[in-house]
Amino acid sequence: MLIESLPQLFEGLKITLGLTILSLLLGSVLGILMAVGRVYGKKPLVFFIYIYEKTLRGIPLLVIFFLIYFGLSQIGINFDPFTAAVLGLGLRSTAYQAQIYRSAINSIPTGQMIAARSMGMSKLKAIRYIILPQVLRLSIPGWSNELTIVLKDTSIAFSIGVIDLMRQGRYIYSVNHELVLQVLLIIALIYFALVFSINKGLNYLEKKYKMTGFEIEIER
């Protein structure tokens, strides 16, 4: 019975991986924009980003899910469970990734921006061609940590009806209560294997693209 249920778990795993990838992409794009805005933007923009980061980091993910999925429906904005989960994870991840990228930007000597501007580059071009390539490399350690956290946090998405790995597992052991421990152990093993392999891969990238002389500290 347990072996026959494995394909069902792998179907849930596909949803879990999809949630992770899309949420991280959303968080990365918005996080980079907010980091650049926080460092180089004007005071009103800096203040808005600061409030956004503090707010999203201070609200439990489950509450964010419920606000997006159940709360917004009260004012006519409806999302399916998967989309609501991507938005919740992505917007929350944005708050953390913005801090990761901002720390990386601040670790780059200001003289590089001054030199780029003195050569006739606009601020946007200097950020795009001089600052961001270095930021992406410097951010690998912090981003690796964020990836594993987002991956594990996808397990909360079953609370709003996403048929992910956890939900599929629950379907299996709700039919056969004798399989509760076995199913949960398999799910735990799958998450561990994913986190372990991802960390190994990103550690390799970190060493390969390490920029000596640069150190950043990420406070989560």
Secondary structure, 3 states (H helix, E strand, C coil): CHHHHHHHHHHHHHHHHHHHHHHHHHHHHHHHHHHHHHHHCCHHHHHHHHHHHHHHHHCCHHHHHHHHHHHHHHHCCCCCHHHHHHHHHHHHHHHHHHHHHHHHHHHCCHHHHHHHHHCCCCHHHHHHHHHHHHHHHHCHHHHHHHHHHHHHHHHHHHHHCCCCHHHHHHHHHHHCHHHHHHHHHHHHHHHHHHHHHHHHHHHHHHHHCCCCCCCCCCCC
